[in-house]
Amino acid sequence: MATFEDSLKQLETIVGQLEKGDLPLEESLKLFEEGMRLSAVCKEELEAAEGKVQILLKQRDGSMKAEPFPQK
């Protein structure tokens, strides 16, 4: 199974290829479908990570509070 980082890198590659606009329609559609699949995989992994962070926060201080993730 690919890691989150691998999936994100593949997604970035696909976006780059599609942005060039020089692919045949059929290949563009296949890449778009794969990009949508990878996007869903990444979203699921991020949501799972968010759930783990919330559990860790709850365990640390005994109360559950939603906190925004730090922005880079």
C-alpha positions in Angstrom: 0.0 0.0 0.0 1.3 3.4 -0.9 2.0 6.0 1.8 0.3 9.3 2.0 3.4 11.0 0.7 3.6 8.6 -2.3 -0.1 9.2 -3.1 0.3 12.9 -2.9 3.4 12.9 -5.1 1.6 10.9 -7.7 -1.3 13.3 -7.5 1.0 16.2 -8.0 2.6 14.5 -11.0 -0.9 13.9 -12.6 -1.9 17.5 -12.0 1.3 18.7 -13.7 0.7 16.4 -16.7 -2.9 17.6 -17.0 -2.0 21.3 -16.7 0.3 21.0 -19.7 -2.7 20.2 -21.9 -0.8 18.2 -24.5 -2.2 14.7 -23.8 -4.8 12.9 -25.9 -8.3 13.1 -24.5 -8.5 9.4 -23.6 -5.2 9.6 -21.6 -6.3 12.8 -19.9 -9.5 11.2 -18.8 -7.6 8.2 -17.4 -5.2 10.5 -15.5 -8.1 12.5 -14.2 -9.8 9.4 -12.9 -6.6 8.3 -11.2 -6.2 11.8 -9.7 -9.7 11.7 -8.3 -8.9 8.3 -6.7 -5.7 9.5 -5.2 -7.4 12.6 -3.9 -9.9 10.5 -2.1 -7.2 8.3 -0.7 -5.3 11.3 0.6 -8.5 12.8 2.1 -9.3 9.6 4.0 -5.7 9.4 5.4 -5.9 13.1 6.5 -9.3 12.5 8.2 -7.9 9.4 10.0 -4.9 11.4 11.2 -7.1 14.2 12.4 -9.1 11.6 14.4 -5.9 10.2 16.0 -4.8 13.8 16.9 -8.2 14.4 18.6 -7.9 11.1 20.6 -4.4 12.1 21.7 -5.6 15.5 22.8 -8.4 13.9 24.7 -6.1 11.5 26.5 -3.6 14.3 27.4 -6.0 16.6 29.3 -9.2 14.6 29.7 -11.4 16.9 27.7 -12.2 16.8 24.1 -11.7 20.1 22.2 -11.3 20.6 18.5 -8.1 22.5 17.8 -7.0 23.8 14.4 -4.0 22.1 12.9 -0.9 24.4 12.7 -0.4 25.9 9.3 3.1 25.9 7.7 
